[in-house]
Amino acid sequence: MRVHPEVAEALAGGRPVVALESTIIAHGLPRPDNLRVAREIEEAVRSHGAVPATIAVIRGEVTVGLDDSALETLANADDVAKCGVRDLAPAVAAGAHGATTVAATSHLASLAGIRVFATGGLGGVHRGARDSFDESADLSTLARLGICVVCAGVKSILDIPATLERLETLNVTVLGYRTGTFPAFYLNDSGLPVSWRVETPAEAAAVLREREALQVPGAVVVANPLPEDEQVDPELHDRVLREGLEAAASQRIAGRDVTPFLLERFHSQTGGESLRANVRLVLRNAALAAEIAAA
């Protein structure tokens, strides 16, 4: 594992560092927006007092903290594997490029000694999981890692009640940031409550310190909703989701193929509004993560 000198120096000196995932660069955003947004996310971390550490596999080498050349490689290459934890060893052995998911980024950040991670949204339990057993590896990975993940909840296309139940079972602490309800990525309110609420980065940091002192297993998820005026229009959202689910059923799309199908529907049917919301929430999460890391 290669750690960028700036990141290594910050960690050695006890300065705040925020891990960033790379799937959004390689798979989540279209070109050339992906490279521009990747730079903006890193700048959001810097401007709020921390050092960014984007994590990826570059030519078979796990890299914690990408320089601009590596960011360009990741943004423009056509052969970037999507790497969960189980995919890291094969990608490294093959000398491949790999973009890390929430699970893989959390795992590698923990290995590097980084305690705070910013992303867009968590993976979760998929609709119909009772039959498909389709559940993101993000959940089981966070159950074993002592990392703070700042996110905008989980995408509304997932089974949010089941996801919250699994997080509870797995001892993952969920904090609402200035909210008593769990956000739903594009929407700022899923209608489902969270048990604990924090109002400031310092309050979130205090929870992290006490978790370590008490040796409590599992991650701390800080759920940071979009402001109401920045979310996707709820009526538009509900219509696109309903029609997307109906289309998936009629085309017999099932299992792991449902999520990318629905996300593509959102991108095409909301006039780009879902994509804009995605970028806004990631930037907000990066800024908050930096403030928590500094606190």
VENJOCOR-V326901 format. One line per field, one symbol per residue. phi: phi as a letter, one per 20 degrees, with the letter a starting at -180 (. if undefined). psi: psi as a letter, one per 20 degrees, with the letter a starting at -180 (. if undefined). A space follows every 10 residues. Layout:
phi: ???
psi: ???
This chain:
phi: .ddggfffff ffemefccfc edfffececf fefffffgff fffffffdnc efcfdaddln dfcdneffff ffgffdfede fedegfefff fffemeebee fgffffffff fenedccdbe bffaeegmfg eelecffgff fffddecede bdmcfffeef gffffffffe mefddeelbd cffcmfdebe ndfdfcccdc gfffffffff gffelffned ededffgged ffggffgfff ffffffffff elebmfffff fffffffeed mnfffffgff ffffffffgf fffff
psi: pppphggggg ghjkqpqpqp rihhghihqq qjhggghghh ghhhggikjr pqnpproolj pppooprhgh ggghhiqilp qooagiiggh gghikrqppp agghggghgg hijpipppaf qqrbpqpjhh hikopqiggh ghhjpmqpop rlbqqiirng ghghgghghj kpppppokqj qprlehqioi jpqqhqpqiq hhhghhgggh gghilpqrrp poonqqqhji rqphggghgg gghghggggh jkprciiggh ghhhggghij kihhgghggg hggghggggg hggh.
